[in-house]
Amino acid sequence: PGVKVDIIHPATEKHIAKYSKDEVRMFRETGDVYRTVTLPYVEREELGGRISWVHNILEKKKEVDRILFEDPDPKDGFMLMPDMKWDQKSLSELYCLAIVNRRDLATIRSLTAEHLPLLRNVLDKGCKLLESKYGVLRHEVRAYFHYQPTFYHLHVHFTHVDMEGPGMFCGKAHLVQDVIDNIELRPDYYQVVPMTMVMKTSLGLWKELVNAGCVN
C-alpha cells in the first residue's frame, strides 16, 4: 500500500498541537466562562492574521481550483471544498469543509436565531452537492461543527457516515441539525448553555483557563 503524507506550511501553534500527542482534559465551559475568558482570548489571539488564509480562500486568492461549490450570498452563503485529509477517491472517507462567507462568526457560540437561514442553507446545499457530484445520499452524510475548533472562522465538516476519525467524538463534534434544533428551542441557546469539551493542555486557551482559575 502507498504512504500518504500531509505537509502543512506554514504550521501554526494550533496545527502543531493538533497533530502532536498531548495530554487531554475534559472541561465544562459555562456561558459566563465563555464571555469572560474564552471569547476575549479568541478575539485577542485567534482572529486577524491567524485566519487570513481563510479570507484568502473566500476572496479566491488561494485554492481556487479546489472549490466544489460556492454560494456567494454575503449573509447566508458559503464555499465548499474537499478537506486535505481526503484523497477525493474513496467515498467512504469523504471529507469536505463548508466555510461560511460571514466573517463575524467564530464558533457555534456565535450563533443565534438570526443565523438559522445560514445553517439550513449550508446543510441543505452541502448535502445536495455531495449527492449530485458523488452520489452520496443525505442519510450517508455526517455534518457537524467542532467546539473548540482548530480555526476560529465558522465552518462545517461534511463526512461520510462510514468514516471514523479524530474530531467525531463526544466532547468535540456537534451535529448541524442538532444545533439548528437547539436554537429553535431557545434563540440564545449557545450563549448560555454549559458545554463540556475535550481540550489539549498545550493549547493557549487551556492555559488561559487555568490562569483564570476556571480549572479545578
LOKELO-122433 format. One record per residue: x, y, z of N, C-alpha, C in turn; residue in three letters. Coordinates in nm, 2 decimals. Atoms other than C-alpha are relative to their C-alpha. Layout:
# residues N
    n_X    n_Y    n_Z   ca_X   ca_Y   ca_Z    c_X    c_Y    c_Z ronu
      X      Y      Z      X      Y      Z      X      Y      Z  ALA
...
This chain:
# residues 216
    n_X    n_Y    n_Z   ca_X   ca_Y   ca_Z    c_X    c_Y    c_Z ronu
   0.08  -0.12   0.00   0.00   0.00   0.00   0.09   0.12   0.00  PRO
  -0.08  -0.13   0.00   0.11   0.36  -0.06   0.00   0.07   0.13  GLY
  -0.01  -0.08  -0.12   0.20   0.61   0.20  -0.05   0.14  -0.02  VAL
   0.05  -0.14   0.01   0.01   0.93   0.25   0.07   0.09   0.09  LYS
  -0.07  -0.10  -0.09   0.19   1.23   0.38  -0.06   0.14  -0.02  VAL
   0.06  -0.13   0.00   0.03   1.56   0.47   0.11   0.10   0.04  ASP
  -0.09  -0.10  -0.04   0.25   1.87   0.47  -0.07   0.13   0.02  ILE
   0.07  -0.13  -0.03   0.12   2.19   0.63   0.10   0.11   0.02  ILE
  -0.10  -0.11  -0.01   0.31   2.51   0.57  -0.08   0.13  -0.04  HIS
  -0.08   0.00  -0.13   0.32   2.74   0.74  -0.09  -0.07   0.11  PRO
   0.07   0.07  -0.11   0.23   2.54   1.05   0.00   0.09   0.12  ALA
   0.02  -0.08  -0.12   0.09   2.74   1.34   0.01  -0.08   0.12  THR
   0.00   0.07  -0.13   0.10   2.65   1.71  -0.12  -0.09   0.01  GLU
   0.12   0.09   0.00  -0.26   2.52   1.66   0.02  -0.12  -0.08  LYS
  -0.03   0.12   0.08  -0.15   2.29   1.38   0.09  -0.10   0.07  HIS
  -0.10   0.09  -0.07   0.14   2.15   1.58  -0.07  -0.07   0.12  ILE
   0.07   0.06  -0.11  -0.08   2.10   1.88  -0.10  -0.11  -0.04  ALA
   0.10   0.09   0.05  -0.35   1.93   1.67   0.06  -0.14  -0.03  LYS
  -0.05   0.13   0.05  -0.12   1.66   1.53   0.11  -0.05   0.10  TYR
  -0.09   0.05  -0.09   0.10   1.62   1.84  -0.07  -0.09   0.11  SER
   0.05   0.07  -0.11   0.05   1.36   2.11   0.01   0.09   0.13  LYS
   0.00  -0.09  -0.11  -0.05   1.55   2.42  -0.11  -0.04   0.10  ASP
   0.10   0.03  -0.11  -0.24   1.53   2.75  -0.13   0.07  -0.04  GLU
   0.13  -0.06   0.03  -0.61   1.60   2.71  -0.08   0.00   0.13  VAL
   0.09  -0.01  -0.12  -0.87   1.70   2.97  -0.14   0.04  -0.04  ARG
   0.13  -0.04   0.02  -1.24   1.74   2.99  -0.02   0.13   0.08  MET
   0.03  -0.13  -0.06  -1.36   2.10   3.06  -0.14   0.04  -0.02  PHE
   0.14  -0.05   0.01  -1.71   2.23   3.13   0.00   0.15  -0.01  ARG
   0.00  -0.14   0.02  -1.74   2.58   2.99  -0.14   0.06   0.02  GLU
   0.13  -0.06  -0.02  -2.03   2.78   3.13  -0.01   0.12  -0.09  THR
   0.02  -0.12   0.08  -2.18   3.08   2.95   0.08   0.11   0.05  GLY
  -0.08  -0.11  -0.06  -2.01   3.31   3.19   0.15  -0.01  -0.03  ASP
  -0.14   0.02   0.03  -1.67   3.15   3.14   0.03   0.03  -0.15  VAL
  -0.02  -0.03   0.15  -1.72   3.18   2.76   0.01   0.15  -0.02  TYR
   0.00  -0.14   0.02  -1.80   3.55   2.79   0.12   0.07   0.06  ARG
  -0.10  -0.07  -0.07  -1.53   3.64   3.04   0.14  -0.05  -0.03  THR
  -0.13   0.06   0.02  -1.24   3.41   2.94   0.02  -0.04  -0.14  VAL
  -0.02   0.06   0.13  -1.28   3.22   2.62  -0.02   0.11  -0.11  THR
   0.02  -0.10   0.10  -1.43   3.50   2.40   0.11   0.10  -0.01  LEU
  -0.11  -0.09   0.00  -1.17   3.76   2.50   0.13  -0.06  -0.05  PRO
  -0.12   0.07   0.05  -0.89   3.51   2.44  -0.01  -0.02  -0.15  TYR
   0.02   0.02   0.15  -1.03   3.42   2.09   0.02   0.13  -0.07  VAL
  -0.01  -0.12   0.07  -1.07   3.78   1.99   0.14   0.06   0.01  GLU
  -0.13  -0.06  -0.01  -0.72   3.87   2.11   0.11  -0.09  -0.07  ARG
  -0.11   0.09   0.05  -0.52   3.56   1.99  -0.03  -0.08  -0.12  GLU
   0.04   0.09   0.10  -0.72   3.37   1.73  -0.06   0.06  -0.13  GLU
   0.06  -0.06   0.12  -0.86   3.62   1.48   0.11   0.08  -0.07  LEU
  -0.10  -0.08   0.07  -0.69   3.87   1.25   0.09  -0.08  -0.09  GLY
  -0.10   0.07   0.09  -0.38   3.73   1.09   0.00  -0.15   0.01  GLY
   0.01   0.14  -0.02  -0.44   3.39   1.23  -0.09  -0.07  -0.10  ARG
   0.10   0.06   0.09  -0.73   3.33   0.99   0.01   0.07  -0.14  ILE
  -0.01  -0.07   0.13  -0.60   3.54   0.70  -0.01  -0.10  -0.12  SER
   0.00   0.10   0.10  -0.56   3.22   0.50  -0.14  -0.04  -0.04  TRP
   0.14   0.02   0.03  -0.94   3.16   0.53  -0.05   0.11  -0.09  VAL
   0.05  -0.12   0.09  -1.01   3.51   0.39   0.06  -0.01  -0.14  HIS
  -0.06   0.01   0.13  -0.77   3.44   0.11  -0.07  -0.10  -0.09  ASN
   0.08   0.10   0.08  -0.97   3.13   0.01  -0.14   0.06  -0.04  ILE
   0.13  -0.06   0.03  -1.30   3.32   0.03   0.01   0.11  -0.10  LEU
  -0.02  -0.10   0.10  -1.16   3.60  -0.18   0.06  -0.05  -0.13  GLU
  -0.05   0.07   0.12  -1.03   3.34  -0.43   0.14   0.05  -0.03  LYS
  -0.14  -0.03   0.02  -0.67   3.44  -0.38   0.08  -0.13   0.01  LYS
  -0.07   0.13  -0.02  -0.58   3.08  -0.29  -0.10  -0.11  -0.02  LYS
   0.07   0.12   0.01  -0.70   2.73  -0.37  -0.13   0.01  -0.08  GLU
   0.12  -0.01   0.09  -0.95   2.83  -0.64  -0.04  -0.13  -0.07  VAL
   0.02   0.13   0.08  -0.91   2.50  -0.82  -0.06  -0.11   0.09  ASP
   0.05   0.11  -0.09  -1.03   2.31  -0.51  -0.15   0.03   0.04  ARG
   0.14  -0.03  -0.03  -1.37   2.48  -0.49  -0.10  -0.09  -0.06  ILE
   0.10   0.09   0.06  -1.65   2.23  -0.53  -0.14   0.07  -0.02  LEU
   0.13  -0.07   0.00  -1.94   2.47  -0.47   0.01   0.13   0.06  PHE
  -0.01  -0.14  -0.06  -1.99   2.84  -0.40  -0.14   0.06   0.00  GLU
   0.12  -0.09  -0.01  -2.30   3.03  -0.28   0.05   0.13   0.04  ASP
  -0.07  -0.13  -0.03  -2.18   3.39  -0.30  -0.08   0.10   0.09  PRO
   0.08  -0.09  -0.08  -2.46   3.54  -0.08   0.08   0.04   0.12  ASP
  -0.09  -0.04  -0.11  -2.27   3.75   0.18  -0.06  -0.03   0.14  PRO
   0.05   0.02  -0.13  -2.51   3.67   0.46  -0.02  -0.15   0.03  LYS
   0.03   0.15  -0.02  -2.61   3.30   0.41   0.08  -0.09  -0.09  ASP
  -0.08   0.08   0.10  -2.36   3.18   0.15   0.12  -0.06   0.07  GLY
  -0.11   0.07  -0.05  -2.06   2.96   0.19   0.08  -0.06  -0.12  PHE
  -0.08   0.07   0.10  -1.78   2.78   0.00   0.03  -0.14   0.04  MET
  -0.02   0.14  -0.03  -1.75   2.40  -0.01   0.13  -0.05  -0.07  LEU
  -0.12   0.05   0.06  -1.41   2.24  -0.06   0.03  -0.14   0.07  MET
  -0.04   0.13  -0.06  -1.26   1.89  -0.01   0.11   0.03   0.11  PRO
  -0.10  -0.01  -0.10  -1.06   1.86   0.31   0.13  -0.06  -0.04  ASP
  -0.13   0.05   0.05  -0.69   1.80   0.27   0.02  -0.15   0.04  MET
  -0.01   0.13  -0.04  -0.73   1.47   0.45  -0.07  -0.10  -0.09  LYS
   0.07   0.09   0.09  -0.95   1.32   0.17   0.07   0.00  -0.13  TRP
  -0.07   0.02   0.13  -0.79   1.18  -0.14  -0.10   0.02  -0.12  ASP
   0.10  -0.03   0.11  -1.12   1.26  -0.34  -0.03  -0.12  -0.08  GLN
   0.03   0.12   0.08  -1.14   0.90  -0.45  -0.09  -0.10   0.08  LYS
   0.08   0.09  -0.08  -1.27   0.68  -0.16  -0.12   0.07   0.06  SER
   0.12  -0.07  -0.05  -1.63   0.78  -0.09  -0.02  -0.03   0.14  LEU
   0.02   0.04  -0.14  -1.63   0.60   0.24   0.08   0.09   0.09  SER
  -0.09  -0.09  -0.07  -1.36   0.85   0.35  -0.03   0.15  -0.04  GLU
   0.04  -0.14   0.05  -1.54   1.16   0.20   0.01   0.10   0.12  LEU
  -0.02  -0.10  -0.11  -1.44   1.47   0.40   0.01   0.14  -0.07  TYR
   0.00  -0.14   0.06  -1.53   1.83   0.29  -0.03   0.10   0.11  CYS
   0.02  -0.12  -0.09  -1.54   2.17   0.46  -0.08   0.10  -0.07  LEU
   0.08  -0.12   0.04  -1.80   2.44   0.42   0.04   0.12   0.08  ALA
  -0.04  -0.12  -0.07  -1.66   2.78   0.51  -0.10   0.11  -0.03  ILE
   0.10  -0.10   0.02  -1.92   3.05   0.56   0.06   0.13  -0.05  VAL
  -0.06  -0.13   0.05  -1.88   3.39   0.39   0.00   0.10   0.11  ASN
   0.00  -0.10  -0.11  -1.97   3.59   0.70   0.13  -0.01   0.08  ARG
  -0.13  -0.01  -0.08  -1.66   3.70   0.90  -0.02   0.04   0.14  ARG
   0.03  -0.04  -0.13  -1.84   3.78   1.22  -0.04  -0.12   0.09  ASP
   0.04   0.12  -0.07  -1.90   3.42   1.33   0.13  -0.09   0.02  LEU
  -0.13   0.07  -0.03  -1.61   3.24   1.50  -0.03  -0.15   0.03  ALA
   0.03   0.13  -0.05  -1.78   2.93   1.66  -0.15  -0.02   0.01  THR
   0.14   0.02  -0.03  -2.12   2.78   1.74  -0.05   0.09   0.11  ILE
   0.04  -0.10  -0.10  -2.12   3.01   2.04  -0.04   0.13  -0.06  ARG
   0.04  -0.13   0.06  -2.17   3.30   1.80  -0.14  -0.01  -0.06  SER
   0.12   0.02   0.07  -2.49   3.15   1.66  -0.13   0.03   0.08  LEU
   0.13  -0.03  -0.06  -2.84   3.28   1.74  -0.11  -0.03  -0.11  THR
   0.11   0.02   0.09  -3.18   3.26   1.57   0.02   0.08  -0.13  ALA
  -0.03  -0.07   0.12  -3.06   3.52   1.32   0.07  -0.08  -0.11  GLU
  -0.08   0.08   0.09  -2.83   3.26   1.17  -0.06  -0.13  -0.05  HIS
   0.06   0.12   0.04  -3.08   2.98   1.12  -0.01  -0.01  -0.15  LEU
   0.00   0.01   0.15  -3.12   3.06   0.74   0.13  -0.04  -0.05  PRO
  -0.14   0.04   0.04  -2.74   3.03   0.71   0.02  -0.15   0.02  LEU
  -0.02   0.14  -0.04  -2.73   2.70   0.89  -0.08  -0.10  -0.09  LEU
   0.08   0.08   0.09  -3.02   2.55   0.69   0.05   0.00  -0.14  ARG
  -0.05  -0.01   0.14  -2.87   2.67   0.36   0.13  -0.08  -0.01  ASN
  -0.12   0.08   0.00  -2.53   2.52   0.44  -0.03  -0.15   0.00  VAL
   0.04   0.14  -0.01  -2.68   2.19   0.54  -0.07  -0.05  -0.12  LEU
   0.07   0.04   0.12  -2.92   2.17   0.25   0.08  -0.01  -0.13  ASP
  -0.08  -0.01   0.12  -2.70   2.28  -0.03   0.13  -0.08   0.00  LYS
  -0.11   0.09  -0.01  -2.40   2.10   0.10  -0.03  -0.15  -0.03  GLY
   0.04   0.14   0.02  -2.58   1.77   0.11  -0.04  -0.03  -0.14  CYS
   0.05   0.01   0.14  -2.74   1.83  -0.23   0.13  -0.01  -0.10  LYS
  -0.12   0.01   0.08  -2.39   1.89  -0.38   0.07  -0.13   0.01  LEU
  -0.07   0.13  -0.02  -2.24   1.58  -0.23  -0.08  -0.12  -0.07  LEU
   0.08   0.11   0.07  -2.53   1.37  -0.37   0.01   0.02  -0.15  GLU
  -0.01  -0.02   0.14  -2.52   1.53  -0.72   0.14  -0.03  -0.06  SER
  -0.14   0.02   0.05  -2.14   1.51  -0.75   0.06  -0.14   0.03  LYS
  -0.07   0.13  -0.05  -2.05   1.19  -0.56  -0.10  -0.11   0.02  TYR
   0.10   0.11  -0.02  -2.38   1.00  -0.53  -0.02  -0.04   0.15  GLY
   0.01   0.03  -0.14  -2.36   1.02  -0.15  -0.13   0.06   0.05  VAL
   0.13  -0.04  -0.04  -2.71   1.04  -0.01   0.00   0.08   0.13  LEU
   0.00  -0.08  -0.12  -2.81   1.28   0.27   0.01  -0.08   0.13  ARG
  -0.01   0.08  -0.12  -2.86   1.00   0.52   0.14  -0.08   0.01  HIS
  -0.13   0.06   0.00  -2.50   0.89   0.44   0.10   0.11   0.04  GLU
  -0.09  -0.11  -0.03  -2.36   1.23   0.54  -0.01   0.04   0.15  VAL
   0.00  -0.06  -0.14  -2.25   1.35   0.89   0.05   0.14  -0.02  ARG
  -0.03  -0.14   0.01  -2.25   1.73   0.90   0.01   0.06   0.14  ALA
  -0.02  -0.04  -0.14  -2.11   1.88   1.22   0.10   0.12   0.01  TYR
  -0.09  -0.10  -0.04  -1.92   2.16   1.39   0.10  -0.06   0.10  PHE
  -0.08   0.03  -0.11  -1.62   2.13   1.62  -0.01   0.12   0.10  HIS
  -0.01  -0.10  -0.10  -1.61   2.31   1.95   0.09  -0.06   0.11  TYR
  -0.06  -0.12   0.07  -1.34   2.42   2.02   0.05  -0.04  -0.14  GLN
  -0.05   0.03   0.14  -1.25   2.44   1.65   0.16   0.02  -0.01  PRO
  -0.14  -0.02   0.03  -0.90   2.43   1.50   0.03   0.15  -0.04  THR
  -0.02  -0.14   0.03  -0.95   2.78   1.35  -0.14   0.07   0.02  PHE
   0.12  -0.08  -0.05  -1.20   3.05   1.45  -0.07   0.08  -0.11  TYR
   0.09  -0.06   0.10  -1.40   3.12   1.14  -0.10  -0.11  -0.03  HIS
   0.10   0.11   0.00  -1.73   2.93   1.13   0.01  -0.09  -0.12  LEU
  -0.01   0.09   0.11  -1.71   2.62   0.92  -0.07  -0.13   0.04  HIS
   0.07   0.12  -0.02  -1.90   2.29   0.88   0.08  -0.12  -0.06  VAL
  -0.06   0.12   0.05  -1.74   1.94   0.84  -0.11  -0.09  -0.06  HIS
   0.09   0.09   0.06  -1.91   1.71   0.60   0.08  -0.13  -0.02  PHE
  -0.07   0.13   0.02  -1.80   1.34   0.62  -0.10  -0.11  -0.03  THR
   0.08   0.12   0.02  -1.93   1.00   0.51  -0.02  -0.07   0.14  HIS
   0.03   0.06  -0.13  -2.10   0.82   0.80   0.09  -0.13   0.02  VAL
  -0.09   0.12  -0.02  -1.87   0.52   0.74   0.14   0.04   0.05  ASP
  -0.14  -0.05  -0.04  -1.56   0.74   0.81   0.01   0.00   0.15  MET
  -0.03  -0.01  -0.14  -1.41   0.71   1.15   0.13   0.07   0.02  GLU
  -0.12  -0.08  -0.01  -1.15   0.96   1.27  -0.01   0.09   0.12  GLY
   0.00  -0.10  -0.11  -1.05   1.22   1.52  -0.09   0.11  -0.02  PRO
   0.08  -0.11   0.01  -1.28   1.50   1.59  -0.15  -0.03  -0.02  GLY
   0.13   0.04   0.01  -1.60   1.30   1.56  -0.07  -0.05   0.13  MET
   0.05   0.06  -0.12  -1.64   1.21   1.92  -0.07   0.09   0.09  PHE
   0.08  -0.08  -0.10  -1.85   1.33   2.21   0.10   0.09   0.07  CYS
  -0.09  -0.10  -0.06  -1.69   1.65   2.36   0.07   0.08  -0.11  GLY
  -0.07  -0.08   0.11  -1.58   1.78   2.02  -0.10   0.03  -0.11  LYS
   0.08  -0.02   0.12  -1.84   1.73   1.74  -0.15   0.03   0.04  ALA
   0.14  -0.04  -0.02  -2.19   1.89   1.73  -0.07   0.01  -0.13  HIS
   0.07   0.02   0.13  -2.43   1.79   1.45  -0.07   0.13  -0.03  LEU
   0.07  -0.12   0.04  -2.56   2.08   1.25  -0.15   0.00   0.02  VAL
   0.15   0.01  -0.02  -2.92   1.96   1.27  -0.03   0.02   0.15  GLN
   0.03  -0.01  -0.15  -2.89   1.94   1.65   0.02   0.15   0.04  ASP
  -0.02  -0.14  -0.03  -2.75   2.30   1.66  -0.12   0.08  -0.05  VAL
   0.12  -0.07   0.05  -3.05   2.42   1.45  -0.11  -0.03   0.09  ILE
   0.11   0.03  -0.09  -3.29   2.24   1.67   0.01   0.07   0.14  ASP
  -0.02  -0.07  -0.13  -3.14   2.38   1.99  -0.03   0.15  -0.01  ASN
   0.02  -0.15   0.01  -3.15   2.74   1.86  -0.15   0.02  -0.02  ILE
   0.14  -0.02   0.02  -3.51   2.69   1.75  -0.07  -0.01   0.14  GLU
   0.06   0.01  -0.13  -3.59   2.59   2.11   0.03   0.12   0.09  LEU
  -0.04  -0.12  -0.07  -3.40   2.89   2.25   0.10   0.08  -0.08  ARG
  -0.09  -0.07   0.09  -3.25   3.16   2.03   0.14   0.03   0.05  PRO
  -0.13  -0.02  -0.06  -2.96   3.23   2.27   0.06  -0.12   0.06  ASP
  -0.04   0.12  -0.06  -2.90   2.87   2.35   0.15  -0.01   0.01  TYR
  -0.14   0.02   0.00  -2.53   2.87   2.26   0.08   0.11   0.07  TYR
  -0.06  -0.10  -0.08  -2.46   3.19   2.45  -0.01  -0.03   0.15  GLN
   0.02   0.03  -0.14  -2.59   3.04   2.78   0.03  -0.14   0.05  VAL
   0.00   0.14  -0.04  -2.57   2.66   2.78   0.15  -0.03   0.04  VAL
  -0.13   0.05  -0.03  -2.27   2.50   2.96   0.04  -0.11  -0.11  PRO
  -0.05   0.09   0.10  -2.06   2.30   2.71   0.12  -0.07   0.05  MET
  -0.12   0.09  -0.04  -1.83   2.01   2.80   0.08  -0.04  -0.12  THR
  -0.08   0.02   0.12  -1.54   1.97   2.57   0.13  -0.07   0.04  MET
  -0.13   0.06  -0.02  -1.21   1.78   2.53   0.10   0.10  -0.05  VAL
  -0.10  -0.10   0.04  -0.91   2.01   2.53   0.14  -0.05   0.02  MET
  -0.14   0.03  -0.02  -0.54   1.96   2.48   0.07   0.10   0.10  LYS
  -0.05  -0.09  -0.10  -0.34   2.10   2.77   0.11   0.09  -0.06  THR
  -0.10  -0.08   0.06  -0.08   2.25   2.53  -0.06   0.13  -0.06  SER
   0.06  -0.11   0.07  -0.33   2.49   2.38   0.00   0.13   0.09  LEU
  -0.01  -0.13  -0.07  -0.31   2.86   2.47  -0.13   0.02   0.08  GLY
   0.12  -0.02  -0.07  -0.68   2.86   2.56  -0.01  -0.07   0.13  LEU
  -0.01   0.07  -0.13  -0.63   2.59   2.82   0.08   0.07   0.10  TRP
  -0.09  -0.07  -0.10  -0.35   2.78   2.98  -0.07   0.13   0.05  LYS
   0.08  -0.12  -0.04  -0.58   3.09   2.98  -0.10  -0.03   0.10  GLU
   0.10   0.04  -0.10  -0.85   2.90   3.16   0.06  -0.04   0.13  LEU
  -0.07   0.03  -0.12  -0.60   2.77   3.41   0.04   0.12   0.08  VAL
  -0.05  -0.12  -0.07  -0.46   3.11   3.48  -0.12   0.08   0.05  ASN
   0.12  -0.07  -0.05  -0.82   3.25   3.52  -0.07  -0.07   0.12  ALA
   0.06   0.08  -0.11  -0.89   2.99   3.79  -0.12  -0.08  -0.04  GLY
   0.12   0.07   0.05  -1.15   2.81   3.58   0.01  -0.15   0.01  CYS
  -0.02   0.14   0.00  -0.99   2.47   3.61   0.03  -0.05   0.14  VAL
  -0.02   0.05  -0.14  -1.02   2.27   3.93   0.12  -0.09   0.01  ASN
